[in-house]
Amino acid sequence: MNNYGESNGDLNVHEKQVEGRDHGENGDGSGNGVILGIDGGTTSTVCVCIPIFPSSNTLPKPLLVLGRAVSGCSNHNSVGETAARDTLEEVMAEALSKSGSNWSTVHAVCLGVSGVNHPTDQERILNWLREIFPSHVKLYVQNDAVAALASGTMGKLHGCVLIAGTGCISYGFAEDGREARASGAGPVLGDWGSGYGIAAKALTAVIRAHDGRGPQTLLTNKILKALCLSSPDELIGWTYADPSWARIAALVPEVVSCAEACDQVATKILVDAVQDLALSVKAVVQRLGLCGEDGNGFFPVVMVGGVLEANRTWDIGKEVVKCIQEQFPGAHPIRPQVEPAVGAALLAWNFLMKESTENCHS
């Protein structure tokens, strides 16, 4: 998932690593094989391996994670298809190795990856996965926002998710299966509520203040100190030397600090970001009718990403929720207790259970 910092937090899961054993054949609860869940973002890619739990309405607590691996970017729009494929294959292999499992024990894979914006994107990735896994393995490809939603609803597709990390997107599902999204088109097309968008506006404000086009701001000294630069002129070289989204988004904490010090420029940047993020959620809610006919219906809003973390006085996530609930009082914010990669794995598990039930009734 796209965070501006390392912010997986407490996953409320138990990771069990056993060397040299095949979990598909022992008594640890995974005798029916394993499931891989992958959260592939612009900043990093996470893969978890979980056992196939017995079909029931309740999941075990704590949720058993057999293995977990982390690698780099797997967004094909950012690094190209070959590099994205290599990253995904590498992270799956490592998670299986850590779990003591192997490719033959995999029964299902759910890949939630950023950059999947069209059925052709899904089909291209599915074709690649089919080259790796036997035909009996169930394969599911979703946008990474879907995995993030599932991390808050424990694998159920209902409600809305707001992701605000390096990038941002809002994605939702109605109970009848209809889905909608807003934002998520990248910084060039205006994801201004994202970590990248916030930091890019801050860098722009520093340049404008330096050349006389904008007001003076605490952002100048704060950002220069953070980057070990001596002059705003040096920001130009720093920015274009490596214009990666995550590198720029890492400056968000500096913007928040300046806003907490009552800097008007920084405060306006954050207020605008809050409005933009809330607007993306509102657009999805209205298109899907999640709020009901009277506008007061209950629905979950899963909050994911470093920008939304409640660890500062100027709490972006809290302000976004306040803005959403002014229009939709039934919006219920959820901070996931598991990471999006686990959400992807739970999606695959739910899909498997649904198919199993349908086959039993056919």
Residue pairs with C-beta under 8 A, 6 or more apart in sequence:
1 39
1 41
1 43
1 44
1 46
1 144
1 148
1 163
1 165
1 304
1 305
1 339
1 340
2 41
2 42
2 43
2 114
2 144
2 163
2 165
2 166
2 167
2 168
2 194
2 195
2 246
2 249
2 305
3 43
3 165
3 166
3 195
3 305
3 306
3 307
4 165
4 166
4 195
4 199
4 246
4 249
4 250
4 252
4 253
4 306
4 307
5 250
5 253
5 306
7 305
7 306
7 309
8 46
8 339
10 337
11 65
11 337
11 338
11 339
11 342
12 62
12 63
12 337
12 338
13 62
13 63
13 64
13 65
13 338
13 342
14 62
14 63
14 64
14 65
15 65
15 66
15 67
15 68
16 28
16 64
16 65
16 66
16 99
17 66
17 67
17 98
17 99
17 100
18 28
18 66
18 99
18 100
19 100
20 100
21 100
22 100
22 101
22 102
22 105
23 30
23 34
23 51
23 66
23 99
23 100
23 101
23 105
24 30
24 31
24 32
24 33
24 34
24 101
24 102
24 104
24 105
25 31
28 51
28 64
28 66
29 51
29 53
29 60
29 64
30 50
30 51
30 52
30 66
30 101
30 105
31 51
32 51
32 52
32 107
33 51
33 52
33 105
33 106
33 107
34 49
34 50
34 51
34 52
34 66
34 96
34 99
34 101
34 105
34 106
34 107
35 49
35 50
35 51
35 52
35 106
35 107
35 108
35 109
35 110
35 345
35 348
35 349
35 352
36 47
36 48
36 49
36 92
36 95
36 96
36 106
36 108
36 109
36 110
36 345
36 348
37 47
37 48
37 50
37 109
37 110
37 112
37 147
37 341
37 342
37 343
37 344
37 345
37 346
37 347
37 348
38 45
38 46
38 47
38 48
38 74
38 88
38 91
38 92
38 109
38 110
38 111
38 112
38 113
38 147
38 341
38 344
39 45
39 46
39 47
39 112
39 113
39 144
39 147
39 148
39 339
39 340
39 341
39 343
39 344
40 74
40 75
40 84
40 87
40 88
40 111
40 112
40 113
40 114
40 144
41 73
41 74
41 75
41 113
41 114
41 144
41 165
41 166
41 167
42 73
42 75
42 78
42 114
42 166
42 167
42 245
42 246
43 73
43 165
43 166
43 245
43 246
43 249
44 70
44 71
44 72
44 73
45 70
45 71
45 72
45 73
45 74
45 87
45 88
45 91
45 113
46 68
46 69
46 70
46 91
46 339
46 340
46 341
47 68
47 69
47 70
47 71
47 91
47 92
47 94
47 95
47 341
48 65
48 67
48 68
48 95
48 339
48 341
48 342
48 344
48 345
49 65
49 66
49 67
49 68
49 95
49 96
49 98
49 99
49 101
49 345
50 63
50 64
50 65
50 66
50 342
50 345
50 346
50 349
51 64
51 66
52 107
52 108
52 349
52 352
53 59
53 60
53 349
55 353
55 356
55 357
59 154
59 346
63 338
63 342
65 342
66 98
66 99
66 100
66 101
67 94
67 95
67 96
67 97
67 98
67 99
67 100
67 101
68 95
68 98
68 341
69 91
69 92
69 94
69 95
69 98
70 91
71 87
71 90
71 91
71 94
72 79
72 87
73 79
73 83
73 84
73 87
74 84
74 87
74 88
74 91
74 113
74 114
75 84
75 113
75 114
75 115
76 84
76 115
76 121
77 114
77 115
77 186
78 115
78 245
79 87
81 124
84 113
84 115
85 128
88 111
88 113
89 132
92 109
96 102
96 103
96 105
96 106
103 132
103 133
104 134
106 133
106 137
107 136
107 137
107 138
107 352
108 137
108 138
108 139
108 140
108 348
108 349
108 351
108 352
109 129
109 133
109 137
109 138
109 139
109 140
109 348
110 140
110 141
110 142
110 147
110 344
110 345
110 347
110 348
110 351
111 125
111 129
111 139
111 140
111 141
111 142
111 344
112 142
112 143
112 144
112 145
112 146
112 147
112 148
112 150
112 340
112 341
112 343
112 344
112 347
113 125
113 141
113 142
113 143
113 144
114 143
114 144
114 167
115 121
116 122
116 125
116 141
116 142
116 143
116 144
117 143
117 184
121 141
122 141
122 142
125 141
126 139
126 141
129 139
129 141
130 139
133 139
138 348
138 351
138 352
138 355
140 347
140 348
140 351
142 344
142 347
143 169
143 171
143 181
143 184
144 163
144 340
145 161
145 163
145 169
145 170
145 171
145 181
145 184
146 157
146 161
146 171
146 347
147 340
147 341
147 343
147 344
147 347
148 161
148 163
148 171
148 302
148 304
148 336
148 340
148 343
149 157
149 159
149 160
149 161
149 171
149 172
149 173
149 302
149 343
150 156
150 157
150 340
150 343
150 344
150 346
150 347
151 302
151 304
151 336
151 338
151 339
151 340
151 342
151 343
151 346
152 159
152 161
152 300
152 302
152 303
152 304
152 334
152 335
152 336
152 343
153 159
153 300
153 302
153 334
154 338
154 343
154 346
155 343
155 346
155 347
155 349
155 350
156 350
157 173
157 177
157 179
157 347
158 173
158 174
158 175
158 299
158 300
159 172
159 173
159 290
159 299
159 300
159 301
159 302
160 170
160 171
160 172
160 281
160 284
160 285
160 288
160 290
160 299
160 300
160 301
160 302
161 170
161 171
161 172
161 301
161 302
161 303
161 304
162 168
162 169
162 170
162 277
162 280
162 281
162 301
162 302
162 303
162 304
162 305
162 308
162 320
163 169
163 170
163 171
163 304
163 305
164 193
164 194
164 195
164 277
164 304
164 305
164 306
164 307
164 308
164 316
164 317
164 320
165 194
165 195
165 249
165 304
165 305
165 306
165 307
166 194
166 195
166 196
166 245
166 246
166 249
167 184
167 186
167 187
167 191
167 194
167 195
167 196
167 245
168 183
168 184
168 191
168 193
168 194
168 195
168 197
168 276
168 277
168 280
168 305
168 307
169 181
169 182
169 183
169 184
169 191
169 280
170 181
170 182
170 183
170 184
170 277
170 280
170 281
170 283
170 284
171 179
171 180
171 181
171 184
171 284
172 179
172 180
172 181
172 284
172 285
172 287
172 288
172 290
173 179
173 288
174 288
174 289
174 290
178 288
179 288
180 283
180 284
180 287
180 288
181 284
182 279
182 280
182 281
182 283
182 284
183 190
183 191
183 193
183 276
183 280
184 191
185 191
187 194
187 196
187 197
187 200
187 245
190 197
191 197
192 198
192 201
192 272
192 273
192 276
193 273
193 274
193 275
193 276
193 277
193 280
193 307
194 249
194 307
195 249
195 250
195 252
195 305
195 306
195 307
196 245
196 246
196 248
196 249
197 273
197 276
198 249
198 252
198 255
198 269
198 270
198 273
198 307
199 248
199 249
199 250
199 251
199 252
199 255
200 248
201 269
201 272
202 219
202 223
202 251
202 254
202 255
202 258
202 266
202 269
203 223
203 235
203 239
203 248
203 251
205 214
205 217
205 219
205 265
205 266
205 269
206 217
206 219
206 220
206 223
206 224
206 232
206 235
207 232
207 235
207 236
208 214
209 215
209 216
209 217
209 219
209 220
209 232
209 265
210 220
210 232
210 233
214 265
215 264
215 265
217 258
217 263
217 264
217 265
217 266
218 258
218 261
218 263
218 265
218 266
219 254
219 255
219 258
219 263
219 265
219 266
220 232
222 254
222 257
222 258
223 235
223 251
223 254
224 230
224 231
224 232
224 234
224 235
226 251
226 254
227 235
227 238
229 235
229 238
239 248
252 306
252 307
253 312
255 266
255 269
255 270
256 266
256 270
256 312
256 314
256 316
258 265
258 266
259 266
259 267
259 269
259 270
259 314
260 312
260 313
260 314
267 314
270 314
270 316
270 319
271 319
273 307
273 316
274 316
274 319
274 320
274 323
275 323
277 307
277 308
277 316
277 320
278 320
278 323
278 324
281 301
281 320
281 324
281 331
282 324
282 327
282 328
284 290
285 291
285 299
285 328
285 331
290 297
290 299
290 328
291 297
291 299
291 328
291 330
291 331
292 330
295 327
295 328
295 330
296 328
296 329
296 330
297 330
298 330
298 332
299 328
299 330
299 331
299 332
300 332
300 333
300 334
301 321
301 324
301 331
301 332
301 333
301 334
302 334
302 336
303 317
303 320
303 321
303 333
303 334
303 335
304 336
304 340
307 316
307 317
308 316
308 317
308 320
309 317
310 317
310 318
310 335
317 333
321 331
321 333
324 331
325 331
336 343
338 346
